[in-house]
C-alpha cells in the first residue's frame, strides 16, 4: 500500500522544510486513484526566501516549462481581435483550446491539468458592455469539454449538456460561442461537462470581465486574482491552494505597488472541495464591489468571504511603505499556498 502525501503532512513537515536528516531532500509517494498514472516525486528543499522568512512555502517551479507565469497572469487581460459589425457594434473574437498538460505546481510535483490555452486560470476575457463576443472553442484534449459563461445569453450558448451542441464538445471537435456582453461586472467561465467537480478541479476555468460602457473610475493598477485549489492525489480534497495557478507565487515574488497608488483587484473564487474561500489584506482596508455590477461599493473592510463562483472587485491604496501580507483568512489555506505579499514602495 502506498503512503499518502496529504496537505497535513506538508504542514507537519514544515511546508518547504521537507527535510531528511541530511537536510537536503525528501522523497514522498503520492497516492492516486486508479485512473491516474503518477510516479514518486522528489521535493527539493528551496533556498531561503528573501521576503518569506519564517513562512511555510516552496521555491520556484519551472515557469518556462509550465508555459505561463502568475506574475504575467496578474496583468494579462485579453481584449480579443476587434472589428466592427455592419450595425456598428464592436465584435471581439477569441480562440480557446482545451489542452491536457502537466503543470509543476510546487517544486518536484506535477499536476496533470486540463487547461484552457495551456494555463491556469484560462485567458482573462475582457470586453465592454454591449460588445458582441465570438469564441471559437476547440477541444484539443481527450475528454468532452465545454465553456459555460456567467452572464446573460440564449440557452444554446450556455455550454451545458442538453442545451445545444456547445454543451458537450467532443475531442477533436469545435464550437462557436456567440453572445452580447451583458451585464457589466466581473464574471467567470468554466467547463460544465459532468462530473463537473472534476472538470473544474482539474483547471478548466477563467475570468470574464465586462466593463461598463463609460468605464470605471481610473486607477493606477488593475490586477486579476483567481483563487482555487489543487487536488494532487484526486481524493476530492485539496492538497494546495493558490491564486493564478501556482501556490506561494506571490509570497516568493511580492507584488510591487507605490504609496498612494490606487489598486483594483478583480477577485474570483473557483475553489472546489471546500465550501468557502476568503481574501484578507494586512494593515489596510478596501472598498468592495460584489460581482462588480454596481459602481457603488457595498462595504469598506479588510476581509471578504466568497463561495464558489462568487467574485468581486477590491479597490485600495497604501499610506505607508513596507511589506504587507494578503492571504486567505483560513490558516490552512494560507500555509498551503494561498499567501502573498505586497511590497509598497515610497
C-alpha positions as CSV (number, residue, x, y, z in Angstrom):
1,X,0.0,0.0,0.0
2,X,1.4,3.4,-1.0
3,X,1.9,6.1,1.5
4,X,-0.4,9.0,1.0
5,X,1.1,12.5,1.0
6,X,-1.5,14.8,2.5
7,X,-1.8,18.5,3.0
8,X,-1.5,18.0,6.7
9,X,1.7,16.0,6.1
10,X,3.0,19.1,4.3
11,X,2.2,21.3,7.3
12,X,3.6,18.9,9.9
13,X,6.9,18.7,8.0
14,X,7.1,22.5,7.9
15,X,5.9,23.3,4.4
16,X,9.0,23.9,2.3
17,X,11.2,22.3,5.0
18,X,10.5,18.7,3.9
19,X,14.0,17.7,5.1
20,X,15.7,14.4,5.6
21,X,18.4,14.0,8.3
22,X,20.9,15.3,5.8
23,X,18.7,18.4,5.3
24,X,18.6,18.1,1.5
25,X,15.6,16.3,0.0
26,X,12.6,14.2,0.9
27,X,11.0,11.5,-1.2
28,X,7.3,11.2,-0.9
29,X,4.9,8.8,-2.5
30,X,1.7,10.3,-3.7
31,X,-1.3,8.0,-3.7
32,X,-3.5,8.5,-6.7
33,X,-6.7,6.8,-7.8
34,X,-6.8,4.1,-10.4
35,X,-7.4,6.5,-13.2
36,X,-4.1,8.3,-12.8
37,X,-0.6,7.2,-13.5
38,X,1.7,9.2,-11.2
39,X,5.2,8.2,-10.1
40,X,7.1,9.1,-7.0
41,X,8.1,12.7,-6.8
42,X,11.2,14.3,-5.3
43,X,10.5,17.5,-3.4
44,X,13.7,19.6,-3.2
45,X,14.4,21.9,-0.3
46,X,14.3,25.5,-1.6
47,X,16.8,28.2,-0.8
48,X,15.7,30.6,2.0
49,X,13.3,33.3,0.7
50,X,14.3,36.9,0.9
51,X,10.8,38.0,1.7
52,X,9.4,34.9,3.3
53,X,11.5,34.3,6.4
54,X,9.6,32.2,8.9
55,X,6.7,31.4,6.4
56,X,5.9,28.0,5.0
57,X,6.4,27.8,1.3
58,X,8.4,26.4,-1.5
59,X,11.0,27.6,-4.0
60,X,10.1,28.5,-7.6
61,X,8.7,26.0,-10.1
62,X,9.8,25.9,-13.7
63,X,7.5,28.6,-15.2
64,X,9.1,28.3,-18.6
65,X,8.2,24.6,-18.8
66,X,4.7,25.4,-17.5
67,X,4.2,27.9,-20.2
68,X,2.7,30.6,-18.0
69,X,3.7,32.8,-15.1
70,X,1.4,34.1,-12.4
71,X,3.3,37.3,-12.4
72,X,2.1,37.8,-16.0
73,X,-1.4,36.5,-15.4
74,X,-1.9,39.2,-12.8
75,X,-2.0,41.9,-15.6
76,X,-2.9,39.9,-18.7
77,X,-6.3,41.0,-20.0
78,X,-7.4,39.5,-23.3
79,X,-9.4,42.0,-25.4
80,X,-9.6,39.7,-28.4
81,X,-9.3,40.6,-32.0
82,X,-11.7,43.6,-32.6
83,X,-13.6,44.7,-35.6
84,X,-16.9,46.5,-36.3
85,X,-20.1,44.7,-37.4
86,X,-22.4,46.3,-40.0
87,X,-24.7,47.6,-37.3
88,X,-21.8,49.5,-35.7
89,X,-21.5,47.0,-32.8
90,X,-17.9,46.1,-31.7
91,X,-17.1,42.5,-32.4
92,X,-14.5,40.7,-30.2
93,X,-13.2,37.4,-31.4
94,X,-11.2,34.8,-29.3
95,X,-9.9,31.3,-29.8
96,X,-9.8,29.0,-26.8
97,X,-8.3,25.5,-27.0
98,X,-8.5,22.8,-24.3
99,X,-5.2,21.0,-23.7
100,X,-4.2,18.3,-21.3
101,X,-1.0,19.5,-19.6
102,X,1.3,18.6,-16.8
103,X,2.0,21.7,-14.6
104,X,4.6,21.8,-11.9
105,X,2.7,23.4,-9.0
106,X,5.4,23.1,-6.3
107,X,9.0,22.1,-6.9
108,X,9.1,18.4,-8.0
109,X,5.3,17.8,-8.1
110,X,3.5,17.9,-11.4
111,X,-0.3,18.2,-11.6
112,X,-2.0,16.6,-14.7
113,X,-4.2,19.5,-15.5
114,X,-7.0,20.1,-18.1
115,X,-6.5,23.7,-19.3
116,X,-7.8,26.4,-21.5
117,X,-5.0,27.6,-23.7
118,X,-2.4,25.7,-21.7
119,X,-2.7,27.8,-18.5
120,X,-4.4,28.0,-15.1
121,X,-6.6,30.1,-15.0
122,X,-7.5,30.3,-18.7
123,X,-7.3,33.6,-20.5
124,X,-8.9,36.6,-18.9
125,X,-11.6,37.5,-21.5
126,X,-12.4,41.2,-21.3
127,X,-14.9,43.3,-23.2
128,X,-17.3,46.3,-22.8
129,X,-21.0,46.0,-22.1
130,X,-22.8,45.7,-25.4
131,X,-19.9,44.2,-27.4
132,X,-20.6,41.1,-29.4
133,X,-18.5,38.1,-28.2
134,X,-17.5,35.3,-30.6
135,X,-15.3,32.5,-29.2
136,X,-14.0,29.6,-31.4
137,X,-13.7,26.8,-28.9
138,X,-11.5,23.8,-30.0
139,X,-11.3,20.7,-27.9
140,X,-7.7,19.5,-28.2
141,X,-7.9,17.1,-25.3
142,X,-9.1,13.5,-24.9
143,X,-12.3,14.3,-22.9
144,X,-15.5,16.1,-23.8
145,X,-15.5,19.7,-22.6
146,X,-17.4,23.0,-22.9
147,X,-17.4,26.6,-21.9
148,X,-20.1,28.0,-19.6
149,X,-20.2,31.7,-19.2
150,X,-21.7,33.5,-16.3
151,X,-23.8,36.4,-17.7
152,X,-26.8,36.7,-20.0
153,X,-27.2,34.7,-23.2
154,X,-29.5,32.3,-25.0
155,X,-29.8,28.7,-23.8
156,X,-28.0,27.3,-26.9
157,X,-24.9,29.2,-25.8
158,X,-24.9,28.0,-22.2
159,X,-22.3,25.3,-22.5
160,X,-24.3,22.7,-20.5
161,X,-25.1,19.2,-21.8
162,X,-28.6,19.1,-23.1
163,X,-28.9,22.8,-24.1
164,X,-27.2,22.6,-27.5
165,X,-24.3,21.2,-29.4
166,X,-22.0,23.5,-27.4
167,X,-22.9,21.8,-24.2
168,X,-20.5,18.9,-24.9
169,X,-17.8,19.4,-27.4
170,X,-16.0,16.1,-28.1
171,X,-12.3,15.6,-28.6
172,X,-11.2,17.0,-32.0
173,X,-14.4,19.0,-32.5
174,X,-15.1,22.7,-32.1
175,X,-18.0,25.1,-31.4
176,X,-18.6,28.8,-31.8
177,X,-20.0,30.5,-28.7
178,X,-21.6,33.8,-29.6
179,X,-23.5,36.4,-27.5
180,X,-23.6,40.0,-26.5
181,X,-21.6,41.0,-23.4
182,X,-24.0,41.8,-20.5
183,X,-24.4,42.8,-17.7
184,X,-21.3,44.8,-16.9
185,X,-19.3,43.3,-14.0
186,X,-16.8,40.6,-13.0
187,X,-17.9,37.2,-14.2
188,X,-16.2,33.8,-15.0
189,X,-16.4,30.9,-17.3
190,X,-15.7,27.2,-16.7
191,X,-16.3,23.8,-18.2
192,X,-19.8,22.4,-17.4
193,X,-19.4,18.8,-18.5
194,X,-20.0,16.2,-15.8
195,X,-18.6,15.2,-13.4
196,X,-18.5,18.9,-13.0
197,X,-16.3,19.0,-9.9
198,X,-13.6,17.1,-11.6
199,X,-13.6,19.3,-14.7
200,X,-13.3,22.4,-12.6
201,X,-10.8,21.0,-10.1
202,X,-8.5,20.0,-13.0
203,X,-8.2,23.6,-14.1
204,X,-10.9,24.5,-16.6
205,X,-11.9,28.0,-15.5
206,X,-11.1,31.6,-16.1
207,X,-12.3,35.2,-15.6
208,X,-14.7,37.2,-17.8
209,X,-14.7,40.9,-17.3
210,X,-17.3,43.2,-18.8
211,X,-16.6,46.9,-18.4
212,X,-19.4,49.5,-18.1
213,X,-19.9,51.4,-21.3
214,X,-18.5,54.5,-19.7
215,X,-15.7,52.6,-18.0
216,X,-14.9,52.5,-14.3
217,X,-13.1,55.4,-12.5
218,X,-9.4,55.3,-13.4
219,X,-6.9,53.6,-11.1
220,X,-3.1,53.2,-11.2
221,X,-3.1,49.4,-11.4
222,X,-5.6,46.6,-12.2
223,X,-4.9,43.0,-11.3
224,X,-6.7,39.7,-11.6
225,X,-6.6,37.1,-8.8
226,X,-8.4,33.8,-9.3
227,X,-8.5,31.7,-6.1
228,X,-8.5,27.9,-6.5
229,X,-7.3,24.6,-5.0
230,X,-5.1,21.7,-6.3
231,X,-6.1,18.2,-5.5
232,X,-2.8,16.3,-6.3
233,X,-4.0,12.8,-5.5
234,X,-7.6,13.1,-6.7
235,X,-9.2,12.2,-3.4
236,X,-11.6,15.1,-3.6
237,X,-9.7,17.1,-1.0
238,X,-7.3,20.0,-1.9
239,X,-3.6,19.5,-1.1
240,X,-2.6,23.0,-2.1
241,X,-4.3,26.4,-2.5
242,X,-3.3,29.1,-5.0
243,X,-4.0,32.3,-6.7
244,X,-3.5,32.3,-10.5
245,X,-2.2,28.7,-10.8
246,X,0.9,28.3,-8.6
247,X,0.9,28.1,-4.7
248,X,3.2,30.6,-2.9
249,X,4.0,32.5,-6.0
250,X,3.2,36.0,-4.7
251,X,4.9,35.1,-1.4
252,X,8.1,34.3,-3.4
253,X,7.6,37.3,-5.7
254,X,5.9,40.2,-3.9
255,X,3.7,42.4,-6.0
256,X,5.2,45.9,-6.1
257,X,3.0,49.0,-5.8
258,X,3.7,52.5,-4.6
259,X,2.4,54.5,-1.7
260,X,-0.8,56.3,-2.7
261,X,-1.4,54.3,-5.8
262,X,-5.0,53.1,-6.3
263,X,-5.1,49.4,-6.9
264,X,-8.1,47.5,-8.3
265,X,-8.2,43.7,-7.9
266,X,-10.7,41.5,-9.8
267,X,-11.1,38.7,-7.3
268,X,-12.7,35.4,-8.4
269,X,-13.3,32.2,-6.3
270,X,-13.5,28.9,-8.1
271,X,-12.3,26.7,-5.3
272,X,-13.6,23.2,-5.4
273,X,-14.0,20.7,-2.5
274,X,-14.1,23.4,0.2
275,X,-17.2,25.5,0.9
276,X,-15.7,28.9,1.2
277,X,-12.6,31.0,0.4
278,X,-11.5,34.4,1.5
279,X,-9.2,37.4,1.0
280,X,-7.6,39.3,3.8
281,X,-5.5,42.4,3.4
282,X,-3.0,43.3,6.1
283,X,-2.7,46.8,7.6
284,X,-5.3,48.3,5.2
285,X,-9.0,48.3,4.2
286,X,-10.6,48.1,0.7
287,X,-13.8,49.1,-0.9
288,X,-15.7,46.0,-2.1
289,X,-18.0,45.8,-5.1
290,X,-19.8,42.4,-5.1
291,X,-19.9,40.9,-8.7
292,X,-18.8,44.3,-9.9
293,X,-22.3,45.0,-11.2
294,X,-22.5,48.4,-9.3
295,X,-20.2,51.4,-9.3
296,X,-21.0,51.9,-5.6
297,X,-19.1,49.8,-3.1
298,X,-21.1,47.7,-0.6
299,X,-18.6,47.9,2.2
300,X,-15.2,49.1,3.4
301,X,-13.4,46.1,5.0
302,X,-10.2,44.2,5.2
303,X,-11.7,40.7,4.7
304,X,-14.2,39.2,2.3
305,X,-15.6,35.7,2.1
306,X,-16.7,34.1,-1.2
307,X,-18.4,30.9,-2.0
308,X,-17.6,29.1,-5.3
309,X,-18.2,31.3,-8.3
310,X,-18.7,34.4,-6.2
311,X,-16.5,37.3,-7.2
312,X,-16.0,40.9,-6.5
313,X,-13.8,44.0,-7.1
314,X,-11.5,45.4,-4.4
315,X,-10.1,48.9,-4.5
316,X,-7.5,50.3,-2.1
317,X,-4.3,52.2,-1.6
318,X,-1.5,52.1,1.0
319,X,-0.5,55.1,3.2
320,X,2.9,53.7,4.3
321,X,5.7,51.9,2.6
322,X,6.7,48.3,3.7
323,X,5.9,44.6,3.2
324,X,2.3,43.6,3.7
325,X,0.7,40.2,3.5
326,X,-2.5,39.3,1.7
327,X,-3.9,35.8,2.1
328,X,-6.9,33.5,2.7
329,X,-8.1,34.0,6.3
330,X,-8.2,30.3,6.8
331,X,-4.8,29.4,8.2
332,X,-4.6,26.0,6.5
333,X,-5.2,27.6,3.1
334,X,-2.6,30.2,3.7
335,X,0.0,27.7,4.9
336,X,-0.6,25.5,1.8
337,X,-0.1,28.2,-0.8
338,X,-2.7,30.9,-0.7
339,X,-0.4,33.6,0.7
340,X,1.2,36.6,-0.9
341,X,2.9,39.9,-0.2
342,X,2.6,43.5,-1.4
343,X,5.8,45.4,-1.4
344,X,4.8,49.0,-1.1
345,X,7.5,51.4,-2.3
346,X,7.9,55.0,-1.2
